[in-house]
């Protein structure tokens, strides 16, 4: 009786992680897009600060919960992490999205955060900040595609 309950708990942890991760990246992109359109230095500075806060509080924990729950379920179910093609593909897509986030998006966010600290109190928003915002949004959309595909593979298990 304990094993099914533990499996269900791990599934809950996994789904909670996916919801946190996907929800945060989607909502953050939407409200940052509208903050960028607003254009006021104070709004942009606040939005940039929240991008950093939500990434470390929601995205990182979403990734951790997704992995703990997913690998825990796989271990309990005896799934072959490499032999099950849907599982291998899902892991690969998750890694691709993570690499885009770590190697492209986080550095953009850091540069934007440095700029935002300088203009947040009513200064002039530099063109470089606006260029970085467009890059952040574009790469954010690119990194979301593999996560959506991995989520579909987890649900459908097509192969």
N, C-alpha and C positions, 0 to 999 in steps of 0.2 A: 504493500500500500504506500510506503514511503517513496518508492521510485517514481510512480506516476505523479505524485504530488510535487516531488522535486523537479521532474521534467516540466510540469506545468508552471512552476515558479520560474525556471530558467527561460521558458518560452515567454512568460510575462516580462521578465527582465529584458530579453532580446527585443520584443516588440516595443517596450517603453523606450529603449535606446534608439530604435529606428524612428519612433515618433519624435523624440527630442531632437535627433540629428536632422531629419528631413524638415521638421517644423521650423527649427531655428534657421536653417539655411534659407528656407523659403521666405519666412517672415522678415528676416533681417534684410534680404535683398530688396523686398518690397518697400519697407520703410526707409531704407537708405536711399533707394532710387528717388523716393519722393522728397527726402531731405535734400538730396543733391539738386533736385529741380527747384526747391525753394531758394537755395543759393545763399541765404544769410549766413554769415560766419558763425554766429552763435549756434544756429540750428545744426550746421555741418559739424562744428566741434563737438556738440553733444551727441549727435548721431555716431560720429566716429568713435567716441568713447564707449558708447553702448555696443558697437560692433565688436570691440575688443572684449568687453565684459561678457557678452552673450556667447562669443566663441569659446572662451575659457570656461564658462559655467554651464553652457548647454551643449555646444558641439563636442567638446572634449568628453564630457560625461556621457553624451549620447553614443559616442564611439566606444567608450569603455563598456557601457552596458550592452551595446550591440554585440561586442566581441565576447564578453563573459557569458552572456546568455546563449549566443550562437555556438560557441565552442563547447559550452557545457551541455547543451542539447545534443550536439554531434557526438560527444563522448558517451553520453548516456544511451543514445540510440545505436551506437556502434557504426555510425556513418563513416565511410572512407572519405577523408577530406580531399584526396586527390582523385580517387577512382570515380566518385560521383561527379559527373561532368557539370551538373547544375551547381554543385557546391564549389567546385574548383573555379568555375567561371564567376560565381558570386564573389569569392574571395579575391580573385584577380581584379574585378571591377572595383571592389572596395579599396584595394591597394592603389589602383590608378587614381581614384578620387582623392585618396589621402595624400598621395604624392603631389597632385596638383595643388591641394590645399597647403601642404607644408612648403613646397618649393616655389610656388608662384603667388598664391593668395595671401599667405601670412606675411611675406616680405612687403607686398603692396600695402597691407594694412599697417605694418610698422612705419613705413614711409609716410603714409597718410596721417597716422597718429602723431608723428613728430611735427608735421606741418600744421595739423589741427591745434596742437597745443600752442603754437605761435599765433594763430589767428582767431582762436575761439573767443577771445574777449573783445571782439569787435574789429579785428584787423582785416586786412584785405586777403581774400582767398586767392591763392596763386593759381595760375593756369595748370601748373604741374599737378596740383591736387585734383583738379577736374579731369585731367588726362588719366591719372591713377584711378579715379572713381570709375571711369569707363572701362578701364582694363580689369578692375576688380569685379565689376558686374559681368563682363564678358567671360572671364575665367571662372567666376562663380557658376554661371550657367553651364559652362563646359563641364565643370566638376560634378554638377548635379546629374547629368545624363547617366554616368555609370552607376550612381547610387540608385536612381530610379530603375535602371535595368537590373541591378542586383536585387532590389526589393521584389521586382516581378519574378525573377528566378527563384527566390526563396518561397514565394507563394505558389507558383505554378509547377516548379520542379519538372520542366519540360523534357529533360533528357538526362 
